[in-house]
Amino acid sequence: MAEHDLVIRNGTVIDGSGDERFHGDVAVSGGVVTEVGSVDGRGTREVDAAGRLVQPGFVDIHTHYDGQATWDSQLAPSSWHGVTTVVMGNCGVGFAPVRPSDHERLIQLMEGVEDIPGTALHEGLPWTWESFEEYLDVLDAIPHDIDLAAQLPHAALRLNVMGERATTLEPATPDEIAAMAEQARRAIAAGAIGFTTSRTLNHRSSLGENTPTLKAEFDELVGIAEAVGATGKGVLQMISDFIDVDAEFDLAVAMAERSGRPISISIGQDARRPDQWRRLMDGMSAATARGVTMRAQVAARPIGVLLGHLGTISPFVFSETYKKLRPLPIEVRVAELRRPEVRAAIIAESELDADSPILASRLIHRWSMMYLLGDPPVYEPDPSSRIDRVAARNGVSPLDVAYDALLERDGTAMLYIPFANYADENLDVVREMLLHPAAVPGLSDGGAHVGTICDVSFPTTLMQWWGRDRPEGRIPLETIVHKQARATALAVGMSDRGLLAPGMKADLNVIDFDAMTLHSPEIVGDLPAGGNRFLQRVTGIDHTFVAGVEIASNSESTGATPGRLVRSR
């Protein structure tokens, strides 16, 4: 008779501790790891991992599956990239707590901040909750392929307590702060794993309104943080423009110090202030050393947007001729785009002055930051391939270059604008961030930015680019796996995963590292109401197990749903 539910044999084990890899087996029973090393007993299922890496499942602490998790049992594409636990509710946006009269406002905010189609949210969200505790219960009742955890979003909380005054960015009164603090305490006690807030001008609703939390004052944020701390559990998360660096950093420190809870902050390199990130992360390390735990969530590559015929934006969206072609099927559209007279009209109509009042033109015609993405995608492109430089060499306009580039691969090719972490036109700064003692990988935004960004594949980039393909400055796989599995789990208080050791949760990946290949994003219309979203596949992740049950193989779901809601503990 079998002694184990599952035995993975003869693999190269990278256990998540950061220690050196070793050759061995992993046994699983009852959803937990029971043996690691040499396993004599047989398994009900046996997997031969010869020539493969065996490692813990990845924990992605920065996603936005808040809506998708209520209508979809499969949290793809995260589950395709070796991710076995996701944390959502980041950046202060989400769908609970909520009054029925505020459904539309929360949809508009999520649509604007996270680029999730409002039509999909209207169609998909069941709205069978009002309190955050009820929202957790709804999530708990839905089977999922991977584990998920939810954080309390400040924008929803503020709107729920303050009503219209929250949207006009008015200061909260002491009574309102007390009401928000009490709701936060109840949410954390019920299982929310944290509280999140946003203080960036980049976060606006689909109507262009600032996020309600933009100007929340010290007393409000510290008051809510202290209520979280009173439960003895939970974490804090914040994003800020850091225009006043000292004041914002002091606020984050105060939230963590007064609550006694860890705080993580989204960090990227701003080309206008290319060294500010280092000052912030060094400050986090210093604070942590004196007992105030602060972590920087950092990206695995540039943070950038995708432009193309199938996504939300392209360099030609202001052309009337192009607008008329947008509803056509892609094959019909491409045939039209290849006609010389159509090309001439679209390029002529797309010429915009440098001082154009159309704000979007500052992005979609930013030729000095734009590259062809390619397939397989290249996220550290050769500087010579920048669109403005290609145009100069060929004696044509950047619009001509972009037009031809987007017709490649039958119109599915994409252009890439890395607007953060790429000031020096290489990823050396990202390597430095990833290896900083204050850093944990984050910011994948899984489930969000479905028509403009596809960073959900950050964990795969860590493995493939940083662990194998980058010509210089590779990062040891032991470090990568530790950072993306164990360190991220501990950052959000999940001590039972991210490590292959007896008693740990049996979330595992079996990876054909030599064959691991990240493919170019593709558009799929599978959201509610037929909404489109970017999906990105990877081959080489042969098996992903959650609690010892296989849920995906090479970007194909098995249909199994062993995932559960992880509540704070």
Wavefront OBJ file of the C-alpha trace (Angstrom):
o trace
v 0.000 0.000 0.000
v 1.088 3.571 -0.692
v 2.514 5.402 2.290
v 2.199 8.891 0.786
v -0.337 10.721 -1.360
v 2.408 12.054 -3.646
v 6.127 11.486 -4.061
v 8.239 13.631 -6.380
v 11.453 11.734 -7.040
v 14.957 12.351 -8.337
v 14.637 16.123 -8.623
v 17.000 18.970 -7.933
v 15.414 20.465 -4.831
v 15.592 24.211 -4.178
v 13.724 24.272 -0.892
v 13.075 28.016 -0.486
v 15.374 28.509 2.491
v 18.100 30.109 0.378
v 20.398 27.158 1.039
v 22.126 25.334 -1.807
v 20.139 22.974 -3.979
v 20.405 19.218 -3.526
v 19.297 16.029 -5.255
v 16.396 14.312 -3.567
v 12.734 13.443 -3.194
v 9.718 15.187 -1.677
v 6.800 13.297 -0.120
v 3.330 14.724 0.533
v 0.381 13.471 2.571
v -2.751 15.269 3.705
v -1.781 18.433 1.863
v 1.510 18.935 3.698
v 5.121 17.980 3.056
v 6.034 14.910 5.110
v 9.550 14.044 3.958
v 12.336 15.777 2.045
v 15.533 13.984 1.030
v 15.482 10.267 0.366
v 11.930 8.873 0.475
v 11.598 5.086 0.712
v 7.817 4.728 0.899
v 5.712 4.706 -2.250
v 3.191 7.354 -3.227
v -0.324 6.975 -4.571
v 1.037 9.216 -7.317
v 4.701 9.313 -8.246
v 6.327 12.016 -10.382
v 9.765 11.456 -11.884
v 11.539 14.822 -11.620
v 14.869 13.718 -13.063
v 16.466 16.728 -14.761
v 13.866 19.024 -13.201
v 13.849 21.610 -10.412
v 11.554 20.955 -7.466
v 10.713 24.053 -5.447
v 7.956 25.614 -3.340
v 5.079 27.417 -5.018
v 5.434 31.154 -5.409
v 3.581 33.629 -3.190
v 2.515 36.763 -5.080
v 1.723 39.467 -2.550
v 0.527 42.179 -4.956
v -2.464 41.264 -7.109
v -5.937 42.598 -7.880
v -8.135 39.515 -8.248
v -10.748 41.159 -5.980
v -13.405 40.940 -8.689
v -12.268 37.877 -10.640
v -12.120 35.763 -7.477
v -15.890 36.224 -7.059
v -16.773 34.819 -10.478
v -13.843 32.622 -11.522
v -12.467 29.528 -9.811
v -9.238 29.730 -11.787
v -6.993 32.640 -10.875
v -5.148 32.550 -14.160
v -2.760 33.691 -15.386
v -1.050 33.735 -11.955
v -1.638 30.009 -11.551
v 0.203 29.412 -14.840
v 3.381 31.024 -13.526
v 4.022 28.788 -10.555
v 2.066 31.031 -8.167
v 0.167 29.045 -5.540
v -0.928 31.898 -3.245
v -2.056 35.392 -4.225
v -2.736 38.420 -2.027
v -5.267 40.952 -3.337
v -6.794 44.219 -2.167
v -3.605 46.180 -2.782
v -3.293 49.912 -3.463
v -6.349 50.758 -1.404
v -8.870 49.572 -4.027
v -11.416 46.791 -3.730
v -15.100 46.010 -3.367
v -15.765 45.857 0.368
v -17.037 47.270 2.613
v -19.741 48.751 0.400
v -23.235 50.136 0.489
v -25.445 49.216 -2.487
v -25.538 52.872 -3.519
v -21.738 52.872 -3.919
v -21.371 49.885 -6.268
v -20.914 52.145 -9.271
v -18.251 54.300 -7.588
v -16.132 51.294 -6.629
v -16.401 49.898 -10.141
v -15.352 53.245 -11.622
v -12.406 53.396 -9.249
v -11.221 49.865 -10.034
v -11.734 50.452 -13.768
v -9.660 53.622 -13.687
v -6.921 52.580 -11.282
v -6.466 48.975 -12.396
v -7.761 48.994 -16.008
v -10.399 46.294 -15.497
v -13.354 46.849 -17.881
v -16.362 48.292 -16.099
v -18.667 46.167 -18.261
v -16.942 43.008 -16.977
v -17.224 44.173 -13.369
v -20.901 45.085 -13.792
v -21.612 41.674 -15.282
v -19.392 39.595 -13.025
v -19.632 41.017 -9.502
v -22.482 39.363 -7.566
v -22.509 42.025 -4.794
v -23.795 39.528 -2.233
v -22.005 41.351 0.594
v -21.819 44.714 2.301
v -19.309 44.319 5.137
v -15.762 43.127 4.593
v -16.482 40.137 6.805
v -19.312 39.126 4.450
v -16.992 39.572 1.453
v -14.502 37.158 3.035
v -17.264 34.612 3.566
v -18.247 34.858 -0.112
v -14.652 34.217 -1.156
v -14.382 31.350 1.308
v -17.388 29.613 -0.251
v -15.969 29.641 -3.791
v -13.500 26.891 -4.774
v -10.310 28.178 -6.401
v -7.304 26.581 -8.024
v -4.833 28.435 -5.785
v -4.946 30.014 -2.340
v -5.947 33.645 -1.981
v -5.901 36.227 0.763
v -7.635 39.600 0.931
v -6.637 42.967 2.377
v -8.970 45.750 3.475
v -8.826 48.595 0.897
v -8.776 52.129 2.255
v -10.772 53.670 -0.622
v -13.748 51.369 -0.092
v -13.537 51.840 3.683
v -13.362 55.637 3.430
v -16.277 55.818 0.991
v -18.329 53.505 3.188
v -17.848 55.682 6.279
v -17.610 59.206 4.809
v -19.811 59.003 1.726
v -19.479 61.896 -0.712
v -16.975 63.647 1.540
v -14.482 60.872 0.824
v -14.578 61.533 -2.919
v -13.991 65.267 -2.432
v -10.873 64.416 -0.391
v -12.066 66.121 2.786
v -10.321 65.371 6.080
v -11.963 62.710 8.224
v -13.475 63.842 11.510
v -12.480 62.097 14.766
v -15.779 60.193 14.706
v -15.182 59.071 11.132
v -11.649 57.961 11.982
v -13.017 55.966 14.893
v -15.627 54.350 12.630
v -13.010 53.405 10.031
v -10.716 52.064 12.741
v -13.487 49.879 14.148
v -14.327 48.460 10.715
v -10.625 47.781 10.146
v -10.363 46.000 13.480
v -13.343 43.797 12.638
v -12.043 43.022 9.144
v -8.622 41.919 10.413
v -10.210 39.924 13.229
v -12.381 38.149 10.623
v -9.396 37.212 8.489
v -8.309 40.141 6.314
v -4.529 39.859 6.203
v -3.890 43.565 5.975
v -4.917 47.155 5.284
v -3.829 49.029 2.145
v -3.838 52.650 1.028
v -2.884 54.777 -2.001
v -1.383 58.271 -2.059
v -0.533 58.667 -5.740
v -1.937 60.996 -8.374
v -1.669 58.150 -10.876
v -4.659 56.444 -9.270
v -7.843 57.899 -10.694
v -11.322 56.580 -11.400
v -12.592 56.033 -14.935
v -14.147 59.508 -14.605
v -10.757 61.042 -13.844
v -11.429 61.556 -10.121
v -8.550 61.148 -7.664
v -8.604 58.117 -5.411
v -10.497 59.028 -2.210
v -7.430 58.239 -0.094
v -5.021 60.623 -1.842
v -4.972 63.254 0.895
v -5.905 61.179 3.945
v -4.222 62.810 6.914
v -1.801 61.502 9.514
v -4.414 60.953 12.239
v -6.648 58.948 9.916
v -3.950 56.593 8.645
v -2.279 56.109 11.997
v -5.657 55.626 13.685
v -6.599 52.861 11.275
v -3.136 51.295 11.569
v -3.394 51.254 15.347
v -6.725 49.433 15.096
v -5.062 46.819 12.896
v -2.277 46.518 15.447
v -4.762 46.001 18.271
v -5.696 42.639 16.751
v -2.103 41.415 17.028
v -2.032 40.398 13.379
v -2.180 41.792 9.871
v 0.114 43.879 7.683
v 0.012 47.348 6.094
v 0.632 48.281 2.450
v 1.052 51.703 0.868
v 1.820 53.334 -2.462
v 2.857 56.994 -2.677
v 4.358 59.482 -5.119
v 6.820 60.530 -2.369
v 6.787 64.114 -3.603
v 7.601 65.194 -0.051
v 9.929 62.295 0.654
v 10.557 62.952 4.328
v 6.936 63.581 5.253
v 5.644 60.513 3.404
v 8.344 58.244 4.755
v 7.753 59.501 8.293
v 4.042 58.734 7.846
v 4.820 55.148 6.797
v 7.160 54.735 9.752
v 4.527 56.079 12.136
v 1.886 53.667 10.781
v 4.197 50.715 11.344
v 5.635 51.886 14.649
v 2.352 52.892 16.279
v 0.611 49.702 15.148
v 3.474 47.311 15.712
v 2.675 45.741 12.336
v 4.931 45.400 9.259
v 4.426 47.793 6.348
v 5.371 47.296 2.706
v 5.721 50.110 0.191
v 5.642 49.904 -3.605
v 9.010 51.040 -4.942
v 10.191 51.672 -8.492
v 12.760 53.863 -10.181
v 11.293 57.162 -11.369
v 13.300 58.522 -14.305
v 12.807 62.058 -12.931
v 14.322 61.043 -9.581
v 16.421 58.032 -10.523
v 18.158 57.585 -7.160
v 15.279 58.252 -4.777
v 14.374 54.560 -4.525
v 17.765 53.830 -2.954
v 17.230 56.458 -0.268
v 13.824 54.996 0.556
v 14.989 51.389 0.687
v 18.018 52.218 2.782
v 15.655 54.033 5.144
v 13.484 50.913 5.348
v 16.476 48.765 6.239
v 17.489 51.202 8.955
v 13.955 51.272 10.381
v 13.774 47.477 10.366
v 17.100 47.283 12.189
v 15.640 49.342 15.020
v 12.494 47.202 15.221
v 10.046 48.900 12.816
v 9.562 46.297 10.078
v 9.433 47.880 6.620
v 9.713 46.150 3.269
v 9.932 47.409 -0.307
v 7.825 45.655 -2.923
v 9.930 45.698 -6.094
v 9.415 44.527 -9.671
v 11.303 41.839 -11.577
v 11.715 44.002 -14.692
v 10.633 47.432 -15.967
v 7.129 48.569 -15.177
v 5.734 49.305 -18.597
v 2.694 49.457 -20.870
v 1.890 47.519 -24.014
v 0.621 49.143 -27.215
v -0.924 47.219 -30.069
v -3.920 46.540 -32.257
v -5.435 44.117 -29.750
v -4.869 46.055 -26.522
v -6.441 49.182 -25.104
v -3.986 51.662 -26.596
v -1.879 52.092 -29.719
v -0.001 55.028 -31.293
v -2.924 55.524 -33.686
v -5.944 55.725 -31.385
v -6.585 59.387 -32.255
v -6.883 58.672 -35.986
v -10.488 58.718 -37.201
v -9.648 56.198 -39.913
v -8.111 53.878 -37.320
v -11.087 54.256 -34.981
v -13.417 53.007 -37.714
v -11.304 49.870 -38.152
v -11.070 48.998 -34.427
v -14.340 46.987 -34.259
v -13.295 44.707 -37.134
v -11.896 41.206 -36.543
v -8.119 41.372 -36.393
v -7.552 39.539 -39.677
v -9.906 41.901 -41.526
v -8.408 44.900 -39.782
v -4.852 43.891 -40.704
v -5.828 43.501 -44.356
v -7.198 47.036 -44.302
v -4.163 48.403 -42.453
v -1.879 47.026 -45.148
v -3.579 49.060 -47.882
v -1.277 52.010 -48.834
v -4.053 54.580 -48.794
v -5.234 53.478 -45.343
v -1.681 53.595 -44.027
v -1.164 57.113 -45.373
v -4.417 58.366 -43.852
v -3.771 56.870 -40.423
v -0.207 58.176 -40.199
v -1.281 61.649 -41.316
v -4.115 61.713 -38.783
v -1.822 60.480 -35.996
v 0.668 63.336 -36.213
v 0.404 65.262 -32.957
v 2.311 68.336 -31.869
v 4.714 68.010 -28.982
v 2.501 70.485 -27.129
v -0.693 68.572 -27.879
v -3.349 69.074 -25.181
v -4.191 65.359 -25.470
v -2.531 63.984 -22.347
v -2.464 60.407 -23.639
v -0.237 61.502 -26.537
v 2.560 62.056 -24.045
v 2.598 58.303 -23.542
v 1.593 56.715 -26.844
v 4.043 58.861 -28.831
v 6.905 58.629 -26.383
v 9.245 57.285 -29.057
v 12.333 57.803 -26.900
v 11.025 55.132 -24.507
v 9.392 52.701 -26.941
v 10.612 49.311 -28.200
v 9.224 46.335 -30.118
v 8.369 43.678 -27.527
v 9.020 40.602 -29.687
v 8.070 36.961 -29.243
v 9.508 35.606 -27.020
v 9.252 39.002 -25.316
v 12.403 40.938 -24.468
v 12.052 43.119 -21.383
v 15.628 44.402 -21.465
v 15.767 45.507 -25.113
v 18.883 46.648 -26.941
v 19.008 50.475 -26.759
v 19.608 50.589 -30.530
v 16.141 49.083 -31.085
v 14.357 52.076 -29.608
v 11.732 53.343 -32.052
v 13.129 56.877 -32.421
v 16.621 55.503 -33.127
v 15.349 53.014 -35.705
v 13.454 55.846 -37.398
v 16.538 58.087 -37.459
v 18.702 55.335 -38.974
v 16.147 54.621 -41.681
v 15.287 58.248 -42.416
v 11.572 57.808 -41.669
v 9.209 59.015 -38.965
v 8.685 57.044 -35.725
v 5.037 56.644 -36.742
v 6.195 54.767 -39.859
v 8.353 52.452 -37.776
v 5.572 51.835 -35.262
v 3.033 51.198 -38.018
v 5.169 48.523 -39.652
v 6.152 46.967 -36.324
v 2.558 46.498 -35.219
v 1.700 44.649 -38.435
v 4.204 41.924 -37.622
v 2.896 38.499 -36.564
v -0.362 39.212 -38.440
v -1.107 42.275 -36.380
v -0.562 40.698 -32.948
v 2.872 42.271 -32.336
v 3.182 44.819 -29.551
v 5.270 47.837 -28.634
v 6.593 48.258 -25.107
v 7.139 51.433 -23.077
v 9.143 50.745 -19.897
v 8.271 53.885 -17.944
v 9.823 52.860 -14.608
v 12.997 50.976 -13.665
v 14.601 51.764 -17.030
v 16.213 55.199 -16.720
v 19.602 53.791 -17.774
v 18.160 51.602 -20.567
v 19.167 48.431 -18.747
v 18.012 46.446 -15.730
v 21.052 46.877 -13.519
v 18.948 48.970 -11.154
v 16.352 46.185 -10.911
v 19.052 43.714 -9.958
v 20.220 46.054 -7.225
v 16.645 46.432 -5.973
v 15.965 42.697 -5.948
v 19.084 42.002 -3.909
v 18.529 44.824 -1.422
v 17.899 43.465 2.092
v 14.654 45.466 2.371
v 13.191 44.055 -0.846
v 10.602 41.416 -1.585
v 9.265 40.739 -5.098
v 5.849 42.252 -5.740
v 3.884 44.595 -8.025
v 2.795 41.953 -10.560
v -0.774 43.356 -10.459
v -2.202 39.957 -11.419
v -5.830 40.356 -12.458
v -5.434 44.065 -13.285
v -4.381 46.326 -16.176
v -5.889 43.745 -18.461
v -5.550 45.785 -21.674
v -2.330 47.737 -21.108
v 0.047 45.825 -18.823
v 0.875 42.148 -18.385
v 3.281 41.944 -15.458
v 1.643 38.888 -13.924
v 4.598 36.918 -15.330
v 7.109 38.561 -12.958
v 7.792 35.227 -11.175
v 8.686 33.619 -14.496
v 10.931 36.552 -15.406
v 12.755 36.062 -12.120
v 13.448 32.427 -12.961
v 14.102 32.666 -16.691
v 15.783 36.051 -17.153
v 17.521 36.584 -13.849
v 18.288 32.935 -13.188
v 19.278 31.795 -16.694
v 19.204 34.128 -19.684
v 20.645 37.491 -18.659
v 24.149 37.719 -20.133
v 25.595 39.377 -17.023
v 24.550 39.751 -13.415
v 22.452 36.634 -13.008
v 20.988 35.925 -9.584
v 21.387 32.488 -7.975
v 18.208 30.429 -8.229
v 18.373 29.708 -4.518
v 18.060 33.448 -3.869
v 15.262 33.875 -6.405
v 13.167 31.035 -5.004
v 13.703 32.190 -1.430
v 12.675 35.742 -2.303
v 9.555 34.820 -4.332
v 8.368 31.966 -2.087
v 9.524 32.109 1.523
v 10.297 35.823 1.887
v 7.016 36.907 0.315
v 5.057 34.441 2.464
v 6.650 35.725 5.649
v 6.099 39.342 4.542
v 2.339 38.821 4.812
v 2.407 36.611 7.883
v 2.071 33.215 6.200
v 4.613 31.073 7.991
v 3.221 27.749 6.745
v 4.377 27.976 3.103
v 7.211 28.932 0.770
v 9.510 26.238 2.163
v 9.889 22.535 1.367
v 10.205 21.053 4.833
v 8.144 18.570 6.852
v 4.937 20.145 8.122
v 4.869 22.889 5.502
v 1.978 23.308 3.071
v 2.541 21.155 0.004
v 2.555 23.872 -2.657
v 5.196 22.865 -5.196
v 6.489 23.433 -8.706
v 8.339 20.963 -10.902
v 10.198 22.944 -13.561
v 12.082 21.984 -16.708
v 14.453 24.885 -16.268
v 16.309 24.467 -19.572
v 13.031 24.522 -21.515
v 11.370 27.304 -19.526
v 10.018 29.861 -22.022
v 7.908 32.948 -21.428
v 5.666 33.685 -24.396
v 4.372 37.020 -25.620
v 1.100 38.276 -24.102
v -2.066 37.535 -26.043
v -5.554 38.991 -25.881
v -8.408 36.677 -24.905
v -12.051 37.721 -24.613
v -13.020 35.580 -21.629
v -14.020 38.194 -19.051
v -17.707 38.631 -18.152
v -19.661 40.461 -20.859
v -17.022 39.282 -23.362
v -14.364 41.622 -21.998
v -10.799 41.291 -23.280
v -7.715 40.740 -21.170
v -4.047 39.995 -21.669
v -2.940 36.477 -20.802
v 0.665 35.308 -20.892
v 1.699 31.689 -21.075
v 4.851 29.896 -20.018
v 6.133 26.478 -20.983
v 8.540 24.534 -18.820
v 6.554 24.605 -15.577
v 5.628 20.940 -15.873
v 3.601 20.600 -12.672
v 2.148 23.014 -10.127
v 0.650 21.500 -6.967
v -1.502 23.213 -4.338
v -1.867 21.224 -1.109
v -0.478 18.252 -3.032
v -3.070 18.467 -5.832
v -1.926 19.319 -9.361
v -3.690 22.432 -10.622
v -1.734 23.366 -13.780
v 0.831 22.116 -16.286
v 2.476 24.276 -18.926
v -0.214 26.977 -18.701
v -3.070 24.494 -18.883
v -5.400 24.081 -15.928
v -6.242 20.617 -14.637
v -9.600 21.866 -13.360
v -8.739 20.982 -9.759
v -9.722 23.530 -7.095
v -7.849 22.783 -3.851
v -7.241 26.481 -3.182
v -8.766 28.174 -0.167
v -9.117 31.568 1.426
v -6.185 32.239 3.755
v -7.317 34.228 6.769
v -4.980 36.185 9.030
v -3.732 34.290 12.007
l 1 2 3 4 5 6 7 8 9 10 11 12 13 14 15 16 17 18 19 20 21 22 23 24 25 26 27 28 29 30 31 32 33 34 35 36 37 38 39 40 41 42 43 44 45 46 47 48 49 50 51 52 53 54 55 56 57 58 59 60 61 62 63 64 65 66 67 68 69 70 71 72 73 74 75 76 77 78 79 80 81 82 83 84 85 86 87 88 89 90 91 92 93 94 95 96 97 98 99 100 101 102 103 104 105 106 107 108 109 110 111 112 113 114 115 116 117 118 119 120 121 122 123 124 125 126 127 128 129 130 131 132 133 134 135 136 137 138 139 140 141 142 143 144 145 146 147 148 149 150 151 152 153 154 155 156 157 158 159 160 161 162 163 164 165 166 167 168 169 170 171 172 173 174 175 176 177 178 179 180 181 182 183 184 185 186 187 188 189 190 191 192 193 194 195 196 197 198 199 200 201 202 203 204 205 206 207 208 209 210 211 212 213 214 215 216 217 218 219 220 221 222 223 224 225 226 227 228 229 230 231 232 233 234 235 236 237 238 239 240 241 242 243 244 245 246 247 248 249 250 251 252 253 254 255 256 257 258 259 260 261 262 263 264 265 266 267 268 269 270 271 272 273 274 275 276 277 278 279 280 281 282 283 284 285 286 287 288 289 290 291 292 293 294 295 296 297 298 299 300 301 302 303 304 305 306 307 308 309 310 311 312 313 314 315 316 317 318 319 320 321 322 323 324 325 326 327 328 329 330 331 332 333 334 335 336 337 338 339 340 341 342 343 344 345 346 347 348 349 350 351 352 353 354 355 356 357 358 359 360 361 362 363 364 365 366 367 368 369 370 371 372 373 374 375 376 377 378 379 380 381 382 383 384 385 386 387 388 389 390 391 392 393 394 395 396 397 398 399 400 401 402 403 404 405 406 407 408 409 410 411 412 413 414 415 416 417 418 419 420 421 422 423 424 425 426 427 428 429 430 431 432 433 434 435 436 437 438 439 440 441 442 443 444 445 446 447 448 449 450 451 452 453 454 455 456 457 458 459 460 461 462 463 464 465 466 467 468 469 470 471 472 473 474 475 476 477 478 479 480 481 482 483 484 485 486 487 488 489 490 491 492 493 494 495 496 497 498 499 500 501 502 503 504 505 506 507 508 509 510 511 512 513 514 515 516 517 518 519 520 521 522 523 524 525 526 527 528 529 530 531 532 533 534 535 536 537 538 539 540 541 542 543 544 545 546 547 548 549 550 551 552 553 554 555 556 557 558 559 560 561 562 563 564 565 566 567 568 569
